[in-house]
Amino acid sequence: AQTVTQSQPEMSVQEAETVTLSCTYDTSESDYYLFWYKQPPSRQMILVIRQEAYKQQNATENRFSVNFQKAAKSFSLKISDSQLGDAAMYFCAYWRHTDKLIFGTGTRLQVFP
Amino acid sequence: EAQVTQNPRYLITVTGKKLTVTCSQNMNHEYMSWYRQDPGLGLRQIYYSMNVEVTDKGDVPEGYKVSRKEKRNFPLILESPSPNQTSLYFCASSFLAGDLIRDTQYFGPGTRLTVL
């Protein structure tokens, strides 16, 4: 069965600095999607970035980028130039087409001025 | 505006009193799903549906029912709620197009349920 592991329950970063959140997953499939979702205090689930497993190029969205290592089954999120508004819970998720979306347990990110 | 809506947003009820949480999407998505979020456990899937009249169990279906009579609606039914169903519930939807952009799940605002 597929699993997603986020080994960092909490992380902190200074404003304007860079932070990396870790995510590893376990699957025997070769074609799947990976996501990072952000959950601010409002509890809304907001898509941050997404990656297709068959694409070797790492996805980027403005200050957010991923380091996707398919062989190592690793999908870390890098936040550059951190802002106070980046403070939230971040969830890594795995989805294979028509199957269920599997989430990690989340990493709480604190941003200090 | 493309969105997933849930109602109610907050609900306090008592053990055994049947309740329904509604979910509606206006994007013509085939796939809809319910999740519950509990501290330290992340989000876990309760039920999902790949189209009208097609539903299937997720990881934690016990104590819940769903129906998909129309494409846009996917209500979650708790026939006899218990305190261990106190949680934050999310509905989500997406296409089933086989491409990353269209298959990305979008979430409703969440429903905070407390069962006393």
Interface residues (C-beta under 8 A of the other chain):
Chain A: V4 Y33 F35 Y37 R43 Q44 M45 L47 R50 Q51 E52 F91 A93 W95 H97 T98 K100 L101 I102 F103 G104 T105 G106
Chain B: Y31 S33 Y35 G40 L41 G42 L43 R44 Q45 Y48 M50 G58 D59 L88 F90 A92 L96 G98 L100 D103 T104 Q105 Y106 F107 P109 G110 R112
